[in-house]
Amino acid sequence: NAKRDIRLFYQWFGDNFDEEKYRSCHDEYYKNAEPIDYNKLKMKNLNETLHRLKKDGHHLSLVSSSNMKSINYIIDLYDIRNYFDYLISGDDFHESKPDPEVYLYAKSKYDHLKEKIFVVEDSDLGIEAGKRAGLTVIAKRDDRFNYDQSKADYIIEDLTEIIDIVKNER
């Protein structure tokens, strides 16, 4: 989350942090960087799992630390927009994950329902945010970034495992 990163740089470097230079270098790097192939990053069985959860009557929201432009790009690329009741960007909140604010907000959207709420995450910051919000966290194993997923309630290898977890916990 860019807002958090800039706050951290100010904490670390104080008045020596040049935000304008940081933004310029950041923009220059990404302008010249190899584009990310999001199709290669798509989790196996994503559409099938979302379809089944929605068909089974579950309410789904996408809660991300990414900005809304990135969220919209990915959900349209993966053709998954119709599965979600709400799209929630961490950019709309003062703090980002691991602060639980984004999940508490998402949870408030479903206060009228009596069903248990689950968070599906991969990052340790997201897992911590979900736990701090008092929610049951399912971690999708991801060994690419050396995340500590030990605080999750469940760790899964395949997204389809979510279907049985929510069914058994209902």
Beta strands, then each sheet from edge to edge (+ up, - down):
strand 1: 61-64
strand 2: 86-89
strand 3: 118-121
strand 4: 136-140
strand 5: 154-156
sheet 1: 1+ 2+
sheet 2: 3+ 4+ 5+
end
